[in-house]
Amino acid sequence: MSVYSLTPLAKSDIFDIWSYIAGDSDSEETANRVEQAIYDACAFVAEAPMRGHTRSDLTSRPLRFWTLTRYPNYTVVYRPETSPLQVVAVLHGKRNIRRILKRNQ
């Protein structure tokens, strides 16, 4: 079983993503599928935290990034050295990721 924890920012991100999709497409079913894919990705990287990649262009922090395969607009940002693995944020690619990560150090 893969163990991970969500920071308050990550929880808020997932809620915001779900709310946006459910409101935009008027489809809770679609929002639920994306939300489940996010949780599945978190569990996947928790199994082997080095699966993701670093992004020195976005942050100097020791964070790794995993883009969802089925929903490539979304990226899970996590700290691989923590136990349980800590998911820092779940971000849409059009957001200013550098600014968000700097603000939430």
N, CA, C and O atoms as a GROMACS GRO file, in nm:
protein
  420
    1MET      N    1   0.083  -0.118   0.000
    1MET     CA    2   0.000   0.000   0.000
    1MET      C    3   0.088   0.125   0.000
    1MET      O    4   0.182   0.136   0.079
    2SER      N    5   0.057   0.217  -0.088
    2SER     CA    6   0.135   0.341  -0.098
    2SER      C    7   0.082   0.443   0.000
    2SER      O    8  -0.038   0.469   0.008
    3VAL      N    9   0.174   0.501   0.075
    3VAL     CA   10   0.135   0.598   0.176
    3VAL      C   11   0.186   0.736   0.136
    3VAL      O   12   0.302   0.753   0.099
    4TYR      N   13   0.098   0.833   0.143
    4TYR     CA   14   0.135   0.971   0.115
    4TYR      C   15   0.046   1.062   0.198
    4TYR      O   16  -0.060   1.022   0.246
    5SER      N   17   0.092   1.186   0.213
    5SER     CA   18   0.010   1.286   0.281
    5SER      C   19  -0.001   1.408   0.191
    5SER      O   20   0.085   1.434   0.107
    6LEU      N   21  -0.109   1.481   0.209
    6LEU     CA   22  -0.134   1.601   0.131
    6LEU      C   23  -0.116   1.723   0.219
    6LEU      O   24  -0.169   1.727   0.330
    7THR      N   25  -0.043   1.822   0.172
    7THR     CA   26  -0.034   1.948   0.244
    7THR      C   27  -0.168   2.021   0.230
    7THR      O   28  -0.249   1.985   0.145
    8PRO      N   29  -0.192   2.121   0.314
    8PRO     CA   30  -0.314   2.200   0.297
    8PRO      C   31  -0.326   2.259   0.156
    8PRO      O   32  -0.436   2.268   0.101
    9LEU      N   33  -0.212   2.301   0.096
    9LEU     CA   34  -0.216   2.354  -0.039
    9LEU      C   35  -0.262   2.246  -0.138
    9LEU      O   36  -0.347   2.274  -0.223
   10ALA      N   37  -0.209   2.125  -0.127
   10ALA     CA   38  -0.248   2.017  -0.217
   10ALA      C   39  -0.396   1.984  -0.202
   10ALA      O   40  -0.465   1.963  -0.302
   11LYS      N   41  -0.445   1.979  -0.079
   11LYS     CA   42  -0.588   1.954  -0.057
   11LYS      C   43  -0.672   2.062  -0.122
   11LYS      O   44  -0.774   2.033  -0.185
   12SER      N   45  -0.630   2.186  -0.106
   12SER     CA   46  -0.702   2.298  -0.166
   12SER      C   47  -0.696   2.290  -0.319
   12SER      O   48  -0.796   2.317  -0.386
   13ASP      N   49  -0.581   2.254  -0.372
   13ASP     CA   50  -0.567   2.241  -0.518
   13ASP      C   51  -0.664   2.137  -0.572
   13ASP      O   52  -0.732   2.161  -0.672
   14ILE      N   53  -0.671   2.021  -0.507
   14ILE     CA   54  -0.758   1.913  -0.553
   14ILE      C   55  -0.905   1.957  -0.546
   14ILE      O   56  -0.982   1.930  -0.637
   15PHE      N   57  -0.942   2.024  -0.438
   15PHE     CA   58  -1.079   2.075  -0.426
   15PHE      C   59  -1.109   2.175  -0.536
   15PHE      O   60  -1.215   2.170  -0.599
   16ASP      N   61  -1.015   2.266  -0.561
   16ASP     CA   62  -1.035   2.369  -0.664
   16ASP      C   63  -1.046   2.306  -0.803
   16ASP      O   64  -1.129   2.348  -0.884
   17ILE      N   65  -0.963   2.207  -0.830
   17ILE     CA   66  -0.967   2.138  -0.960
   17ILE      C   67  -1.103   2.070  -0.977
   17ILE      O   68  -1.167   2.083  -1.082
   18TRP      N   69  -1.146   1.999  -0.875
   18TRP     CA   70  -1.275   1.930  -0.881
   18TRP      C   71  -1.388   2.031  -0.903
   18TRP      O   72  -1.474   2.011  -0.989
   19SER      N   73  -1.388   2.138  -0.826
   19SER     CA   74  -1.493   2.240  -0.836
   19SER      C   75  -1.496   2.304  -0.974
   19SER      O   76  -1.603   2.326  -1.031
   20TYR      N   77  -1.379   2.335  -1.027
   20TYR     CA   78  -1.371   2.398  -1.159
   20TYR      C   79  -1.428   2.306  -1.266
   20TYR      O   80  -1.509   2.348  -1.349
   21ILE      N   81  -1.385   2.181  -1.265
   21ILE     CA   82  -1.431   2.086  -1.367
   21ILE      C   83  -1.580   2.060  -1.353
   21ILE      O   84  -1.652   2.060  -1.453
   22ALA      N   85  -1.627   2.040  -1.232
   22ALA     CA   86  -1.769   2.013  -1.210
   22ALA      C   87  -1.854   2.132  -1.251
   22ALA      O   88  -1.962   2.116  -1.308
   23GLY      N   89  -1.805   2.252  -1.223
   23GLY     CA   90  -1.882   2.372  -1.258
   23GLY      C   91  -1.873   2.405  -1.405
   23GLY      O   92  -1.971   2.449  -1.465
   24ASP      N   93  -1.754   2.386  -1.465
   24ASP     CA   94  -1.733   2.421  -1.605
   24ASP      C   95  -1.806   2.327  -1.698
   24ASP      O   96  -1.872   2.370  -1.792
   25SER      N   97  -1.795   2.200  -1.674
   25SER     CA   98  -1.855   2.102  -1.764
   25SER      C   99  -1.990   2.054  -1.712
   25SER      O  100  -2.058   1.975  -1.777
   26ASP      N  101  -2.028   2.104  -1.595
   26ASP     CA  102  -2.153   2.062  -1.530
   26ASP      C  103  -2.157   1.910  -1.517
   26ASP      O  104  -2.262   1.847  -1.531
   27SER      N  105  -2.039   1.854  -1.489
   27SER     CA  106  -2.029   1.709  -1.480
   27SER      C  107  -1.948   1.667  -1.358
   27SER      O  108  -1.825   1.672  -1.360
   28GLU      N  109  -2.016   1.627  -1.256
   28GLU     CA  110  -1.946   1.576  -1.138
   28GLU      C  111  -1.874   1.446  -1.171
   28GLU      O  112  -1.772   1.414  -1.111
   29GLU      N  113  -1.928   1.371  -1.267
   29GLU     CA  114  -1.865   1.245  -1.305
   29GLU      C  115  -1.725   1.269  -1.363
   29GLU      O  116  -1.630   1.199  -1.329
   30THR      N  117  -1.713   1.368  -1.449
   30THR     CA  118  -1.582   1.402  -1.505
   30THR      C  119  -1.488   1.452  -1.395
   30THR      O  120  -1.372   1.412  -1.390
   31ALA      N  121  -1.539   1.537  -1.308
   31ALA     CA  122  -1.458   1.588  -1.196
   31ALA      C  123  -1.411   1.473  -1.107
   31ALA      O  124  -1.297   1.473  -1.062
   32ASN      N  125  -1.499   1.376  -1.083
   32ASN     CA  126  -1.462   1.261  -1.000
   32ASN      C  127  -1.353   1.177  -1.067
   32ASN      O  128  -1.264   1.127  -0.998
   33ARG      N  129  -1.358   1.162  -1.199
   33ARG     CA  130  -1.254   1.085  -1.270
   33ARG      C  131  -1.119   1.154  -1.260
   33ARG      O  132  -1.017   1.088  -1.237
   34VAL      N  133  -1.116   1.286  -1.278
   34VAL     CA  134  -0.990   1.359  -1.267
   34VAL      C  135  -0.938   1.351  -1.125
   34VAL      O  136  -0.818   1.329  -1.104
   35GLU      N  137  -1.025   1.370  -1.027
   35GLU     CA  138  -0.984   1.362  -0.887
   35GLU      C  139  -0.925   1.225  -0.856
   35GLU      O  140  -0.822   1.216  -0.790
   36GLN      N  141  -0.989   1.119  -0.903
   36GLN     CA  142  -0.937   0.984  -0.878
   36GLN      C  143  -0.802   0.964  -0.945
   36GLN      O  144  -0.714   0.899  -0.889
   37ALA      N  145  -0.785   1.019  -1.065
   37ALA     CA  146  -0.657   1.009  -1.135
   37ALA      C  147  -0.547   1.079  -1.055
   37ALA      O  148  -0.433   1.033  -1.053
   38ILE      N  149  -0.580   1.190  -0.991
   38ILE     CA  150  -0.482   1.261  -0.908
   38ILE      C  151  -0.442   1.174  -0.789
   38ILE      O  152  -0.324   1.159  -0.760
   39TYR      N  153  -0.541   1.117  -0.721
   39TYR     CA  154  -0.509   1.031  -0.606
   39TYR      C  155  -0.430   0.907  -0.650
   39TYR      O  156  -0.340   0.862  -0.580
   40ASP      N  157  -0.464   0.853  -0.767
   40ASP     CA  158  -0.390   0.738  -0.820
   40ASP      C  159  -0.245   0.775  -0.849
   40ASP      O  160  -0.154   0.697  -0.821
   41ALA      N  161  -0.223   0.895  -0.904
   41ALA     CA  162  -0.086   0.941  -0.932
   41ALA      C  163  -0.008   0.960  -0.803
   41ALA      O  164   0.111   0.928  -0.798
   42CYS      N  165  -0.073   1.012  -0.700
   42CYS     CA  166  -0.006   1.029  -0.570
   42CYS      C  167   0.038   0.894  -0.516
   42CYS      O  168   0.151   0.880  -0.467
   43ALA      N  169  -0.049   0.794  -0.524
   43ALA     CA  170  -0.015   0.660  -0.476
   43ALA      C  171   0.097   0.600  -0.561
   43ALA      O  172   0.185   0.532  -0.509
   44PHE      N  173   0.092   0.624  -0.691
   44PHE     CA  174   0.193   0.571  -0.783
   44PHE      C  175   0.332   0.624  -0.749
   44PHE      O  176   0.428   0.547  -0.741
   45VAL      N  177   0.345   0.754  -0.729
   45VAL     CA  178   0.477   0.809  -0.697
   45VAL      C  179   0.519   0.773  -0.555
   45VAL      O  180   0.639   0.765  -0.526
   46ALA      N  181   0.423   0.751  -0.466
   46ALA     CA  182   0.457   0.710  -0.330
   46ALA      C  183   0.523   0.571  -0.328
   46ALA      O  184   0.605   0.542  -0.241
   47GLU      N  185   0.487   0.487  -0.425
   47GLU     CA  186   0.547   0.354  -0.435
   47GLU      C  187   0.695   0.361  -0.468
   47GLU      O  188   0.774   0.280  -0.420
   48ALA      N  189   0.734   0.458  -0.550
   48ALA     CA  190   0.873   0.475  -0.593
   48ALA      C  191   0.894   0.625  -0.616
   48ALA      O  192   0.879   0.673  -0.728
   49PRO      N  193   0.929   0.697  -0.511
   49PRO     CA  194   0.934   0.844  -0.518
   49PRO      C  195   1.027   0.904  -0.623
   49PRO      O  196   1.010   1.021  -0.658
   50MET      N  197   1.122   0.829  -0.674
   50MET     CA  198   1.212   0.885  -0.774
   50MET      C  199   1.155   0.876  -0.915
   50MET      O  200   1.223   0.912  -1.011
   51ARG      N  201   1.032   0.829  -0.929
   51ARG     CA  202   0.968   0.820  -1.061
   51ARG      C  203   0.953   0.957  -1.126
   51ARG      O  204   0.965   0.970  -1.248
   52GLY      N  205   0.928   1.056  -1.047
   52GLY     CA  206   0.911   1.191  -1.102
   52GLY      C  207   1.043   1.251  -1.144
   52GLY      O  208   1.148   1.186  -1.136
   53HIS      N  209   1.038   1.374  -1.188
   53HIS     CA  210   1.160   1.441  -1.230
   53HIS      C  211   1.172   1.576  -1.159
   53HIS      O  212   1.073   1.632  -1.111
   54THR      N  213   1.293   1.626  -1.153
   54THR     CA  214   1.316   1.757  -1.092
   54THR      C  215   1.291   1.864  -1.197
   54THR      O  216   1.291   1.837  -1.317
   55ARG      N  217   1.271   1.986  -1.149
   55ARG     CA  218   1.250   2.101  -1.240
   55ARG      C  219   1.328   2.219  -1.185
   55ARG      O  220   1.272   2.306  -1.118
   56SER      N  221   1.458   2.222  -1.212
   56SER     CA  222   1.542   2.331  -1.162
   56SER      C  223   1.503   2.465  -1.224
   56SER      O  224   1.540   2.570  -1.171
   57ASP      N  225   1.430   2.463  -1.334
   57ASP     CA  226   1.382   2.587  -1.394
   57ASP      C  227   1.266   2.648  -1.314
   57ASP      O  228   1.234   2.766  -1.331
   58LEU      N  229   1.203   2.568  -1.227
   58LEU     CA  230   1.089   2.615  -1.148
   58LEU      C  231   1.121   2.637  -1.001
   58LEU      O  232   1.063   2.725  -0.937
   59THR      N  233   1.212   2.557  -0.947
   59THR     CA  234   1.243   2.569  -0.805
   59THR      C  235   1.378   2.506  -0.774
   59THR      O  236   1.420   2.410  -0.840
   60SER      N  237   1.445   2.560  -0.674
   60SER     CA  238   1.570   2.501  -0.628
   60SER      C  239   1.544   2.402  -0.514
   60SER      O  240   1.635   2.335  -0.467
   61ARG      N  241   1.420   2.395  -0.470
   61ARG     CA  242   1.384   2.301  -0.363
   61ARG      C  243   1.392   2.157  -0.414
   61ARG      O  244   1.379   2.133  -0.534
   62PRO      N  245   1.414   2.061  -0.325
   62PRO     CA  246   1.428   1.921  -0.366
   62PRO      C  247   1.291   1.856  -0.393
   62PRO      O  248   1.255   1.757  -0.330
   63LEU      N  249   1.218   1.914  -0.487
   63LEU     CA  250   1.085   1.864  -0.521
   63LEU      C  251   1.092   1.785  -0.650
   63LEU      O  252   1.181   1.805  -0.733
   64ARG      N  253   0.997   1.694  -0.666
   64ARG     CA  254   0.986   1.618  -0.790
   64ARG      C  255   0.846   1.641  -0.846
   64ARG      O  256   0.752   1.676  -0.773
   65PHE      N  257   0.834   1.620  -0.976
   65PHE     CA  258   0.711   1.650  -1.048
   65PHE      C  259   0.666   1.526  -1.126
   65PHE      O  260   0.747   1.459  -1.190
   66TRP      N  261   0.538   1.498  -1.120
   66TRP     CA  262   0.481   1.388  -1.196
   66TRP      C  263   0.356   1.439  -1.268
   66TRP      O  264   0.261   1.483  -1.205
   67THR      N  265   0.359   1.431  -1.400
   67THR     CA  266   0.245   1.474  -1.481
   67THR      C  267   0.152   1.356  -1.502
   67THR      O  268   0.195   1.246  -1.536
   68LEU      N  269   0.025   1.380  -1.481
   68LEU     CA  270  -0.074   1.274  -1.497
   68LEU      C  271  -0.079   1.230  -1.642
   68LEU      O  272  -0.086   1.314  -1.732
   69THR      N  273  -0.076   1.102  -1.666
   69THR     CA  274  -0.074   1.048  -1.801
   69THR      C  275  -0.205   1.078  -1.874
   69THR      O  276  -0.204   1.126  -1.988
   70ARG      N  277  -0.315   1.049  -1.809
   70ARG     CA  278  -0.446   1.066  -1.875
   70ARG      C  279  -0.489   1.212  -1.881
   70ARG      O  280  -0.564   1.250  -1.971
   71TYR      N  281  -0.443   1.293  -1.788
   71TYR     CA  282  -0.480   1.434  -1.781
   71TYR      C  283  -0.352   1.516  -1.772
   71TYR      O  284  -0.317   1.566  -1.665
   72PRO      N  285  -0.281   1.531  -1.884
   72PRO     CA  286  -0.147   1.591  -1.880
   72PRO      C  287  -0.142   1.739  -1.844
   72PRO      O  288  -0.033   1.796  -1.832
   73ASN      N  289  -0.256   1.803  -1.826
   73ASN     CA  290  -0.255   1.942  -1.780
   73ASN      C  291  -0.223   1.951  -1.631
   73ASN      O  292  -0.192   2.060  -1.581
   74TYR      N  293  -0.231   1.840  -1.560
   74TYR     CA  294  -0.214   1.840  -1.415
   74TYR      C  295  -0.084   1.772  -1.374
   74TYR      O  296  -0.047   1.667  -1.427
   75THR      N  297  -0.018   1.834  -1.277
   75THR     CA  298   0.110   1.783  -1.228
   75THR      C  299   0.106   1.773  -1.076
   75THR      O  300   0.063   1.866  -1.008
   76VAL      N  301   0.151   1.660  -1.025
   76VAL     CA  302   0.165   1.639  -0.881
   76VAL      C  303   0.308   1.682  -0.844
   76VAL      O  304   0.405   1.636  -0.904
   77VAL      N  305   0.318   1.769  -0.746
   77VAL     CA  306   0.448   1.817  -0.697
   77VAL      C  307   0.467   1.757  -0.558
   77VAL      O  308   0.380   1.771  -0.472
   78TYR      N  309   0.581   1.692  -0.536
   78TYR     CA  310   0.598   1.621  -0.408
   78TYR      C  311   0.742   1.622  -0.360
   78TYR      O  312   0.836   1.649  -0.435
   79ARG      N  313   0.755   1.590  -0.231
   79ARG     CA  314   0.886   1.581  -0.166
   79ARG      C  315   0.921   1.432  -0.152
   79ARG      O  316   0.861   1.364  -0.069
   80PRO      N  317   1.015   1.382  -0.230
   80PRO     CA  318   1.043   1.239  -0.232
   80PRO      C  319   1.112   1.187  -0.107
   80PRO      O  320   1.108   1.067  -0.080
   81GLU      N  321   1.176   1.275  -0.029
   81GLU     CA  322   1.254   1.230   0.086
   81GLU      C  323   1.169   1.210   0.211
   81GLU      O  324   1.219   1.159   0.312
   82THR      N  325   1.044   1.249   0.208
   82THR     CA  326   0.961   1.241   0.327
   82THR      C  327   0.896   1.103   0.341
   82THR      O  328   0.878   1.030   0.244
   83SER      N  329   0.864   1.071   0.463
   83SER     CA  330   0.793   0.947   0.491
   83SER      C  331   0.684   0.976   0.592
   83SER      O  332   0.714   1.007   0.708
   84PRO      N  333   0.559   0.968   0.552
   84PRO     CA  334   0.513   0.932   0.418
   84PRO      C  335   0.545   1.040   0.317
   84PRO      O  336   0.574   1.155   0.352
   85LEU      N  337   0.540   1.003   0.191
   85LEU     CA  338   0.566   1.098   0.084
   85LEU      C  339   0.469   1.216   0.098
   85LEU      O  340   0.349   1.198   0.119
   86GLN      N  341   0.522   1.338   0.088
   86GLN     CA  342   0.440   1.457   0.104
   86GLN      C  343   0.411   1.519  -0.032
   86GLN      O  344   0.501   1.561  -0.104
   87VAL      N  345   0.282   1.523  -0.065
   87VAL     CA  346   0.238   1.591  -0.186
   87VAL      C  347   0.221   1.738  -0.151
   87VAL      O  348   0.137   1.774  -0.069
   88VAL      N  349   0.302   1.821  -0.215
   88VAL     CA  350   0.306   1.964  -0.184
   88VAL      C  351   0.195   2.039  -0.256
   88VAL      O  352   0.132   2.128  -0.198
   89ALA      N  353   0.170   2.004  -0.382
   89ALA     CA  354   0.071   2.076  -0.462
   89ALA      C  355   0.028   1.988  -0.580
   89ALA      O  356   0.097   1.894  -0.618
   90VAL      N  357  -0.088   2.021  -0.634
   90VAL     CA  358  -0.136   1.960  -0.758
   90VAL      C  359  -0.176   2.078  -0.846
   90VAL      O  360  -0.271   2.150  -0.815
   91LEU      N  361  -0.102   2.097  -0.955
   91LEU     CA  362  -0.116   2.221  -1.030
   91LEU      C  363  -0.149   2.200  -1.177
   91LEU      O  364  -0.105   2.103  -1.240
   92HIS      N  365  -0.227   2.291  -1.230
   92HIS     CA  366  -0.255   2.295  -1.373
   92HIS      C  367  -0.137   2.361  -1.441
   92HIS      O  368  -0.081   2.458  -1.389
   93GLY      N  369  -0.099   2.312  -1.556
   93GLY     CA  370   0.018   2.362  -1.626
   93GLY      C  371   0.012   2.508  -1.667
   93GLY      O  372   0.117   2.569  -1.690
   94LYS      N  373  -0.106   2.566  -1.676
   94LYS     CA  374  -0.118   2.707  -1.715
   94LYS      C  375  -0.099   2.803  -1.597
   94LYS      O  376  -0.093   2.924  -1.616
   95ARG      N  377  -0.091   2.749  -1.477
   95ARG     CA  378  -0.070   2.835  -1.360
   95ARG      C  379   0.077   2.872  -1.351
   95ARG      O  380   0.163   2.808  -1.413
   96ASN      N  381   0.106   2.975  -1.276
   96ASN     CA  382   0.244   3.020  -1.256
   96ASN      C  383   0.306   2.934  -1.145
   96ASN      O  384   0.308   2.972  -1.028
   97ILE      N  385   0.356   2.818  -1.185
   97ILE     CA  386   0.406   2.719  -1.090
   97ILE      C  387   0.522   2.774  -1.009
   97ILE      O  388   0.529   2.752  -0.888
   98ARG      N  389   0.612   2.843  -1.073
   98ARG     CA  390   0.728   2.900  -1.002
   98ARG      C  391   0.681   2.991  -0.888
   98ARG      O  392   0.731   2.981  -0.776
   99ARG      N  393   0.588   3.080  -0.916
   99ARG     CA  394   0.538   3.174  -0.815
   99ARG      C  395   0.466   3.100  -0.703
   99ARG      O  396   0.484   3.133  -0.585
  100ILE      N  397   0.386   3.003  -0.738
  100ILE     CA  398   0.311   2.927  -0.637
  100ILE      C  399   0.406   2.853  -0.543
  100ILE      O  400   0.388   2.856  -0.421
  101LEU      N  401   0.508   2.788  -0.599
  101LEU     CA  402   0.602   2.713  -0.516
  101LEU      C  403   0.687   2.806  -0.430
  101LEU      O  404   0.718   2.773  -0.315
  102LYS      N  405   0.723   2.920  -0.484
  102LYS     CA  406   0.802   3.016  -0.405
  102LYS      C  407   0.721   3.071  -0.289
  102LYS      O  408   0.772   3.087  -0.178
  103ARG      N  409   0.595   3.098  -0.314
  103ARG     CA  410   0.507   3.154  -0.211
  103ARG      C  411   0.477   3.051  -0.101
  103ARG      O  412   0.451   3.089   0.013
  104ASN      N  413   0.480   2.924  -0.135
  104ASN     CA  414   0.442   2.818  -0.040
  104ASN      C  415   0.561   2.734   0.003
  104ASN      O  416   0.552   2.611   0.007
  105GLN      N  417   0.670   2.799   0.036
  105GLN     CA  418   0.788   2.724   0.081
  105GLN      C  419   0.766   2.679   0.217
  105GLN      O  420   0.852   2.614   0.275
   0.00000   0.00000   0.00000
